[in-house]
Amino acid sequence: MNGRPSEFVDVRDRGFQYGDGVFTTLRVSGGQPLLLSRHLDRLADACSRLGISYPGDESVLVDLRLLGPEAAEGVVKIQITRGIGGRGYRPVTDGEPTRVVSLHSVPGFPQAYYRSGVSVTRCSTPLGINTALAGIKHTNRLEQVLGRGEWADEFQEGLMCDTEGFLVEGTMSNLFMVNAGQLETPLIDRCGVSGVMRRLVLEIARSQGIAVHERRVRPEELASADEVFLTNCVIGIWPVARVAARSYPVGEVTRVLSVCLEDYQRSEVLAG
């Protein structure tokens, strides 16, 4: 925390008091933080939008180096809050931000999730529409907490709609569909998280000549999709095998994008 080993955050910190902060989560492989520059850019942009003083890339890089050799493989979470402030919602203007960089083990996902796909449910908890927060991975995740509380372990992810009934994302992932060879994904302009992996997959798709369409998506449209998959920076790409009574194959577009993503991340490790 702030460049020093610590297991405690001040109870006056606005991240604890109000969820007044942002975060990002990334994989580390072969000692190389994957997609690091993209994550730092997103943190800086999110801080700017919320009026939080961004501590700078170099401070975060120093923190990453302090994690030591244990960070050769794992998952790193970087959190930045507005820092310590007094009681009340009014943001502090002269405080120092708090940054926390923590290391976690890589989840042991079965390889079958990648080969055959995962089972997904629909959540009843809605996402509130708020364009001022749309796209930001802020530290108030109560909607996702409630959504994830709707199932035990019979599903690997749950899909969430906004208050107007449009599909937006999973509780921890972004959603993609393939229709007639075209890649489609919900707009993240009114709510939801604009994931680093989501952006990269869209870039890769365009580089492969795959048509991309970001639009409003109704839940019933999932039934007619040829392929469905989920993304985030820890899971990469998960093909979806089933949503409710509808099953899906692991299709050609999903496979192509998965291979391209693996190659992209492998080249990052080698370059590092």
Protein Blocks (a to p, Z undefined) as FASTA:
>chain_A
ZZiacfbdcfkbmklmnopacddddddeehiaghklmmmmmmmmmmmmnopacebjklmm
mmmmmnommlmgccddddddebjcdedjbdcfkbccdddddddddddddfklmmnopcdd
ddfbdcdddfklgoiacfblklmmmmmmmpcklpfbdcdddfkopafbdfkbccdddeeh
iacddddfkgcjddfklmmmmmmmmmnopacddddddfklmmmpmbdcdddfknopaddf
bgcjbccdddfklmmmmmmmmmmmmmmmmmZZ
